[in-house]
Amino acid sequence: MFIVPIVAMTFHREITAPSMHRMLGIFLALILTVTALPARAISLIRDPDIEYALARVSEPILAAAGLGGSVRVLVVNDQSLNAFVIDNNHIFIHMGLLLRMERVEMLQAVIAHEAAHITNSHITRRMANIGTARTAAGFGLALALAAAAAGASGDAVAGLALGTQSASVRTLLAHTRAEEAAADQSGVRYMVRAGVDPHAAVEVHDLFRGQELLNVSRQDPYMRSHPLTRDRMRAMQAFANANKGKGKKQPEAEYWFARAQGKASAFTRSPKWTMQRADESPSRDIRLMREAIAYHRRSDRTKAIARINATIEMRPRDPYFYELKGQILLESRRFNEAVNAYRKSVDLAPRNALCLGGLGRALLAADRPKEALAYLEKARARDFRDPRILRDLGAAYARTGKNGMASLSTAERYALHNRLKDAAIHARRASGLLPRGSSAWRRAEDILADAERAAKKK
């Protein structure tokens, strides 16, 4: 599991939705705010095992919502309780909320609610003017909007002007009570359609009961962006009672939920905490995985490798246990052994960008940049949203003499961080080195255009 710096992501409290006429003014103020924003970097958790687990957990809910495989669930490295959407293709879950969920149905309730914001077009109407999040600059801007919404959290938005611009960002990103009620109704319908106990949504609401009485600074971010009312609670309870007994057991989803929680907690909580609770794991392979991570973090490589090997013996066709073994070996500077572990992971999951990126990273460490480049290019083609892949890709291009492509990868990495001024420097260099009219040249020109538009709005 790797922690990838992006930008601060916490929403602010709800403000009444403006008219469409006022929304245009808000958008202009928003761009002025975001392009001038020196946001404090925090991080996303990018881990193929956790992301696959969340995909399995969310699959029935997203299918019931008609979203299929078009939406990915990603984890924010933040221990507060929050979940949100910033476009139509991603649901973000804070680490704190993931670890706080007591059963898989509660996590599915959160996913169903956020999916409902997508299907009900609550995000589309607000983000339409921003452009696509399918490019590095577009995705970086969308993440920067979430950072701007954290204006009250210390240095996260140091220098952000108070007043109209700050209020504009909060207004754009916060959900209204009407939207929340609509998302509640749609979300629980998706749960019933998927055979998931809708009472879990009531249990999630119970986590935030009484928060409306707290000072805003003490409220969980989820409460500030998803205002809870007694009417919502009563409506949700009534719906859950009307559909009592319609949920069914989900042994597979329960396994992947426990695995995601087990791996996430093992990497973010102390090794001592993990070892004391490893026996509580619902299956032996999850227990061994947690112990492997704890020993690895204690720098006890022998025991870490022994535990992950025992895990692999139980599930020899599981690519993500090989990926974890590769990470342990790579961070232990056993580069060639790491290459072998990552290669097995890629053999079993040939289209997983994070596994491909891990193999490329291990090959770079083993001083095999030409081989690394092939895998890193495949990884970037499948997921440009991982700054680590772009960083490693830039290094591989530089070490193989492809300086134009190295500059382009660096430009895209800066664009993903919404550092468009820095991105423009490298994109301009790439544009001068790459064949005019090529797809790579056009990517560089797109970044330059985004940077110029942002500069004009300052």
N, C-alpha and C positions, 0 to 999 in steps of 0.2 A: 504494500500500500504506500502510495506517495501523496504528499501534501503539496498542492500546486497553488502558488500565490495567484490571486486574481484581484478582486477589489472588495471592499466592505459591503456586506449584504444584510441589511436589517431594515424592515419597513417601519414607517411611522404610523401614527394613529389616523383613523378615518376622518376625512373631511367631506362635507356634502359635495356630490358630483356637480360640476359646472355645466352650463349650457354649451352647445356646440360652438357658438360664437366665441364664448370665453375660452373654450378649449384651444382655439387657434393661438390666442394670446399666451396661454399657458405653455404651449409647445415652444413658442419662440423664446420665452423666458427660460424654459427647461434647457434648451440647447445652449444658451448663454451660460447657464449654471454649470452644466455637465462638462463643457469643453474647457472651462476654467478650473475644474475640480482637481485638487491634488489629493485624491483619496488614499487613505491608508490601506496598504495591501493586507488582506487576510488570505484565505485559501479555500480551495475546493479539495475534497478527497477524491482522487482518481485511482480507483482500484478495480481491476476487472472482475474479481470475485464478488465484491460488494455490489457493483453495478449489475452484474448478472443476477445476483440474488434478488435485488430490487426489481429487476425486469420480470423475474418469475412471480414475485409477490404481486406486482401491479398488473400482470397480464390479464387476468379475468376482469378486473375493473376497467382497464382501458378498452378491452374488447366490448364490454357492455356499453361503454360510452361512445363506441364507434370510432375510436382513435387508433385501434390496432397497434402496430409497431412504430407509429410515427412520433411517439413521445418517449423521451428518456428521463429516468429519474436519477438525479445527481445529488451528491451529499456536500453540504457546506460545512467546513471545519469550524463550527461554532457551537458551544455548549448551551446556548440559549434555546428556547422553544420557538421554532418558527418553521413555516413552509410557505412557498410562494411560487408564482409563475411570472416570467418576464416576456415570454413569447409563446407561440403555439406548439413548440417542440420540446420543451423542457419543464420538468417539475423539480424544484429544489427543496430538499429536506435538510434542515439543520441537524447536525450530529446529535445535539442535545435532545431533540425531539425523537429521533430514531432510537436512541438508547432509553428514552423514557416510556416508550410504548410497551405495554405489558403483554400484549398478544398480537398476533399477526393481523387480526381483524381491525384493531385500532389503527395500525399503520395504513391498512387498505382504506379505512374511512377518511384519513387525511388525504391520501392520493385521490380518492373519489371526489372529494370536495374541490381539490385543486384542478382536477380534470374538468369539473363542471364549470370552473371559471373560463377554461379554454373553450368548451363546447358552447357556452352561453355568450361567447364573444366579449367577455368583460375586458380582456387584454387587447384584443384586436382593435377595438374602437379607440383605445388610448394610444396604442403604439403604431398605428397605421402610418403616421407621418415620419417615423424614425427610419424606416427602411428595413431591409432584411437583416436577420441575425444569422444568416447562412454564410457570411464572410467574417474574417477575423475582426475587421473594424466594426462591422455591424454588431457582432456578438459582444465585442468589448464595450461598445456604447450602451448596449442593453444592460450589461453588468454594471456599468458606471451609473446608470440610472438608479439601480438598487443601492449603490453606494451613496448616491446623493440623498436618498430617502433616509439615510441614517444620520441626518444632520445634527441630532442631539447627542450623539455618542462620542464625546471627547474629540480626539484629533482625527476621527474618521473622515471628516469633511472640513478640516481646518481651512479657513479662508473662505468658506461658502457664505455668500451674503445672506443676511437675515431678511425677513420681509417677503416681498412678492415672489422672488425667485424660489426661496426655500419653500414657501407655501405651495407654489406651483408644482414642485416635485412631489410633495406629499399628496397633493390633490390628485395628481396623475396616477400615483401608484397605490394609494390606499383604496380598499373596497368599501362601498357604501353598505348600509344596512339592507337595502333592497337587494343588492347583488349577493350579499351573504345569505339572505333567506332563499333566493333563487338557487344558489349553489348548494345549499343544504338539501333542498327538494330534489334537485337533479342528482346530487351525489348519493343520497340514500336509494334512489331508484336504481342507480347503477349497481349498488351493493346488492339489492334484492335480486336484480336481474342476473348477477354473477353468483348468486347463492351464498352471499356473505352476510353474516348476522348484522343487521342495521343498528342493533343496540350498541355496537362498538362506537358509533358516531356519538351517542349520548355519553359514553365513557370518556371520549376525547374532550367533549365540552365540559365534563366534570373537572378535568384538569385545570380549566381556566375559570371555574366558578369563583366568584368573589373578586376577580381581578379588576372589574370595572370600578371597584371601590378604592383601589390603590392609586397613589400618585402615578402619573404617566411614566416617570422615570423608573418606577419599580415594576411596571407591568412587563410581562413577556412580550417580545416583538409580535408574536402571533396574535395576541389580544389587541395590540395597537392597530394592526393592519386588517384584522378580521373581527370587527366589533361584535361582542356577544350581548344578547339581550334576553330578558326573561321570556319574551314571546318566541324567540328562536328556540330556547330550551324546551318550552312547552310543546311547540310544534314538532320538534325532533322526537321528544318522548312519545307523543301521540302516534307518530308514524312508526316508531320502533315497536310500540305495543300492538299496533294493527298488523304488523308483519312478524310477530313473535313466532319463533320456531321454524322460520323459513331458511335460516342459515344451515350450512352443512359443514362437515369436517373437511379440513384441507391439509392433510398430512404433508404433502409436498411443499405447499406454501409455508407451513409451520417450520419445516426443516430449513428452508432458505432464509426465512426471517431470523431464526436462531443463529444461522451461520453468519449472516450480515452483522447482527448485533455482536456475536462473539468475536469476529475479526475486528470490527470497529472499536470495541471496548479494549481489546488486547493491545491495539496500537495507540490508543489515546489515554488509557488509564495506566496506573503504575503496574509494573510486572508483579509486585507483591499482591496487589488487588486481584490481578488475573489468576495467579496461582492459588489464592485462597478460595476462588470461586469456580475454578476449572471443572471440578467434579459435579457442579450443577448443570453442566452442559447436557442437552437432551440426547446426544449421541457421542460415541467414542471418537469419531473422526473430528468432530468440532472441538472436543476436549483436547485432543492431541495438537490440533492446529493452534489453539490458544496457548498451550504450553510451549509450542515451538516459537511463537512470537515472543512470549515472555522471556524465554531463555536467550533468544536473539538480542532482545533489548538489554539483557544483562551481560551481553558479550560472551555468553557461554555457547560458543559455536558448536561444540561437540554434541551437547544435549539438544540444541536447536535442530541440528541436522538429523539426529536420531529420531526426534519427534516427528519431523515433517516426512521422513522416510516411512515411518510407521503409518502415517496418515495416507500416504500414497499407496502403500500396500493394501489399504482398505478400499481405496477408490482409484485404481490404476488408470482409469480413463478420464479422470477429472483434470482438465487443463489448468485450473486455477491453483491447485495444490502444487503443480510443477512450477507455475509462475511464482508462487511464494518461495519455493525452494530456490529458484533463480535469484530472487531478491536477496535472500539470506546469504547465498554464495557470493553474489556481486558485492554486497556491502562488507563481506568478509575478505574481499580482494582475491577471491579464488575465481578468476575471470573465465578461464576455459571451462571449468565445471559449471559456472553460471550459464555460459553459452549452451551447454548441453541440456540443462534444465529448461531454459527458455525455449530452446528448439523443440523439445518435447511438448511444451505448452502450445506452441504455434502449430505443431503437427495436429494437435487435438482441437484447436480453435483457430483455424487459419484465417478467419476474417475478423478476429478481435484486434482492434487497433492498439489497445494497451499491451497485449501480449506481443504483438509485432514490434511495438516500440521498445519493450523490455529486451527483446532479442537484439534489436539494433543497438541499444545502449550497452549491452554486454559485449557485443562484437567491437564496438568502439573502444571499450575498456581493454579488450584483448588485442588492441592495435590491428584490427582488421576492418579499416574504414570502408573499403569498396563493398565488402559483404554487408556491412552495417547499412550502407546507403540504400541498398535494394529493399531492405525490410522497413527502414524508416520512411521511405517514399510510399510504400504500401500503407503504412500506419497513418501518414498524413492524408492520404487520399480518402481514408475511411473516417478520420476524425481530426479536423484542423483545430479543435478547441482545446487541445492539450499543449500548454506552453513547453512542457518537457520535451515532447516530440519535436516541436519546432526548434528548440535549443539544440537538441542532439542532431537534428537534420542539418542545421546550419554548420555545426562542427564537422559533420561528415562531408558536406559539400566543400568546406574550406580545406579539409585534409586530402581531398581528391582533386583539388585544383579548379573547382567549379565556383568561382568567386561570385558570379552574378546570382546564382541560386543561393549561395550562402547569405548574401545581402538580402535577398527576397525573404528567406526564412526568418532572418532577424527582424525584418520589417513587419512581417506578419505576427511575430511574437510580441513586438511592441504594440501593434494595433490591437491585439487581443487584450492587452493591459490598458487599452484606451490612451496610450501614450503616443498620440498621433504625430506630434512634432518630431519625436525620435524616430517613429516609424517612417516619416517622410524622408529623413536623411538617408536611411538605408534603402528605401524604395527608389529614390532618385538614383542612387548608385547602381542598384539592380537594373533599372530601366536603361541606363547607359551601357551596361555590359551584356544584357540579354538580347537575343535576336528580335528585332522589331516585328510586332504582329504575332509573336508566339503567345501561347496561353500563359506562360510565366511572365512575359512582359506585360500582358494585359492585367494580371494580378497586381503587379507593381504599380501600374498606372491607376488602377482602382484605388489603391491605398493613397496615392498622391492626391487623387480627386477628393477622397474623403477628408484628408488632412487639410486641403485648401478650403473646402466648405466649412470645416470646423473653425479654421483660422478667421474666416470672414465673419463668422457669427460672434466672435469675441467682442 
